[in-house]
Structures are given as C-alpha cells and as structure tokens.
C-alpha cells in the first residue's frame, strides 16, 4: 500500500496543506488563511488531516515553516518561532501543537528549505547536487541544498534575504523597509519595498518597462553574485511573487554576469547563464511538494 | 612506522613546504620565494622533498594553492590555475608538475580550504563541525568547513573575498582596487587597498587609533554579517596579515553584532561573540598544517 504523507507549507498569509506520496503525487490539498491566532490556524490544519487520518492512517508529517524558527532537533526550543513581526506567532511551537493530535514522525524545515527540497526531488534542481533556491516576494529568503540535502550542521539556518547588498544611496535614496536592517536585500527589493519606494499598491502592476524593474534586477543581481561567490552553487532557482514577472530573469542574468566580470571561469556562468539562473520547475508547488518530502525523510529517519 | 606527508602551501609571494605526520607534527620545513617562472619555483619545491623522499619515502603530497585553480578531480583541467594576475602562472598546473617526479597520491585544495582544514584538525575549529576561515591580507579569501569537510560538490569554490559589500561612496569615495570588481570586499579592505586609500607603504604601520581602522572594521563586519546570514557557520576564524593587528577584533565583533541587530537569536552571537569571531589557533601555520592534512586525506582516499 502506498504510504500517505502530510505536507504543510506554513506561510505568513496562508497554510497550504496536502496529502501526497513518495513520488510527489498529491491526492488532496487545502489552503487555510494564517490567522493572527496560531492556535486557531493549527486547529484548521489538524482538522483537514484528521479527516483522512481516521480513514487511512498517515505515515508522517512534514512542515515547511516561515522563520526564524528553531529547526535544530537537539535544541530545547525545537519548533519555536522567534523574531517574527507576526505578534501572535512569537514563541509559538507548531510542532508541539501537531504532536497533541498526531503520534507520528514530524519533520521540520524552514519554508525555503522545503521549497529547495521539493525542487531537488521533482523540479529544476533534479539534475544537480547542490543549488540555492530563492524566494522573492513579500519577504526574501533562500534554502540551500548541498550534496542532495538541506544544508545542516550549522548554527541556525541561512537568512540570505537579510544580507547587505551594495546600496548606492545617491542613485536610490530609499532607506529600505526591513525593521531589523533597513536597507538589507529584503529591505530594498521585496514586494513591499518596491511598493513603498514607488508609492503603489501592488508591485506586479508596474509595467515591464518601468525603471523600477532595472533597479530591482540590479539588487537581485548583487545578491545572486554574492551567493555565487560565497556558496558556488551548481544552479540558482528563483521563485516567489515578484519573480512571477518573467521579464526580470533576462535582466538579472545579464547583470549578474556583468558583476562577476569574468572572474569565475566556468561555462555555466560564461556560456550557459540561461540554464544557471532559472525559475522553479514546480511553479508554486515547490514548498508543498518539499513538505511531503520532509515527511518522508522524517519517517525514514525514525525507522532507522 | 610513522607515515610522512609532504605539505605545500603555495602562495603568491612564497611557497611553504613541510614534512609532517598525521598528528600535525612538523619535522622539517622551508620557505621558497614564488618566482615569476612557476617551473623554477616548483623545481625548488621538488628538490626539498626529494632530499627526504630518497632516504625515507613520503606517503602522499597535499597542496594548498592560491587560486582561482580548478580543484575538481573529475575535470580535464584539474590543477590548472586561471584568472591570476601573476602572468607566468596562468594555465600552469602544479599537480602535473609534481607528478613528473613523485608517483604518490596528491591532494589539492585552495589555500584557504587548506587553512580551514588545518584549523579544523588542530586549531580553533577543533570544537565545531562547521565554520568559515577567512584570510585578510594581500588578498581576501575564505574556506568553508561543513560537517568536518571542505565544502564540496559545488560549481567551483567559494571566492568570498570578491563579494560586494555595502560601499557608502559619500563616506569613502575610494573606488577600490580589484581589477575584476573595483569595490568588492577585497577591492576595499585588503592590505593593498588600505595602502592605496591612505597613500602609505605598509598598512600595518598605521597607528591603532587611525580612522583607517574604523573603516576597515566596518567593511570586515559587513562581510562577516553576510557570511553569517548566508552560511550560518558555528564559528568564524579570521587570519591573514591585516588581522595580525589584534585591535581589529573587538571593533569587528561589535560592529557585526550591530549589523545583525538581534535578528539571529543565538547565544553565540548575542552573548558569546568573543568566542565566535576569533583569530586562528595555529597562527601562521594553519595553511601548512592543512596541506599535511590534505596529503593524509589523499592517501586514505587512494587506499579505499
């Protein structure tokens, strides 16, 4: 019998829940709004899975959560959310909440880690061992796959959205909107940053020839160049709301190559940049598919 | 009988060669100037090891080389140096040269990778699994240890010295000296960059209270913050000529914590930064000790 896994993609605006199997096939799914009250949100999540679980038992649960969240399984604070601007969610522990109902292996990763894993198993990361998955939308974050696994054995987890990029304040005096860092990458280039800078409602409504997009591509290219110079990934996948605008990709690729300026002598960068910086292969499903992969990993780890 | 390993730390101004064992003990060493002619330099290196090898056979050779150099053992260009400003060394292959004399396992890593490995085995990286080793001197570079190994399975290797940091051109109009990137980290903060900016002969001669050091610490702190936000190492070790100035450490630690601004809730950063950003435990010997460790690894890999 096919093992059924529960996948949860816990985001700031919605929780996507799905039941799937080890092949990445999804049998049922639901989208639940992220309420100010985390208990209320988790109750809705649990109700969805309980319906299936009572008929056909689920094997494990995989959770890809927005952060910062403690994903170190040896930590006393494992599962605890911290430093989030979503007030009600500070110090909340979604793993603990799920354990109250389900006596199952539960795997936890950062949302971007889950998306990276989804892309590694079934998306545009399939053909490489090591790559970086970025999401650029309401927030900016990145997940790193190294030798087929989410980068681990580290202090916390990557928070690349908050790295500082080269900000030319003469060209762009906008001070940035990150409550922690002002003009970090997220502070300058997230959807809300674009909206604040140009005084508009929705960033994606700006026409493709608006100068906003040259600036946006410039900032993204700085972050991609730094990412390449630091981790040297075999590929970069960029998803998220802002990146739905496909016209950004050629601009980002061109500018990243210019910023590296021939220093890294590798054909992927010098000749094949179109296949090096790419959109996600799973579209909007990288995260939820990754959550199911995390569930499978949790099951296999517990079985050992 | 104790196995003897040959370690070579190949730098832009000198080649340090040593004979040591698996415990990190060094029996003999020599420093050979890096000539414009690489063949001449390697001849001197080979002569040094040959003297011992003819009496007591060496087991393997480990090489930590300045880059960029192709360290991918599966590549047809394995061992080839590229994009170096040292004209005579471009396209030279030191591994091939060593093979002409020695029929031994030869391991190759970037100089900073070797230093990182040396610190992991016998220095200040001993008590962690994952950390970043930086060198800030004539050039700037970094090696990454993840789960006890030099980060591998990636496109090339880290070149973190060339990442772009936040350069406030109003505060510091100096355009940087990197021939590839202008005002990248190395272009702004290497020894020669300090010397050019302030019109002096030797950076380390500037008094500790000179404003040059606040600016230097600022740039280094930006790079450290980005490094922490990207790789999330369990520790950061900073060596190199500029870092001989111990008064830089407190400045760098303070400013790095300020730049992260409480976003990363980890006691190592919030409470124990003095033990998080540290000098090398092996002083100037991280690289040569690491080269011996690389030799041992090359032997163990070949034995399998």
Interface residues (C-beta under 8 A of the other chain):
Chain A: X68 X82 X83 X129 X130 X146 X147 X151 X152 X153 X154 X155 X156 X157 X158 X159 X160 X162 X163 X164 X165 X166 X167 X168 X169 X170 X180 X181 X183 X222 X225 X226 X227 X228 X229 X230 X231 X232 X233 X234 X259 X261 X262 X263 X264 X265 X266 X268 X269
Chain B: X68 X82 X83 X129 X130 X146 X147 X151 X152 X153 X154 X155 X156 X157 X158 X159 X160 X162 X163 X164 X165 X166 X167 X168 X169 X170 X180 X181 X183 X222 X225 X226 X227 X228 X229 X230 X231 X232 X233 X234 X259 X261 X262 X263 X264 X265 X266 X268 X269
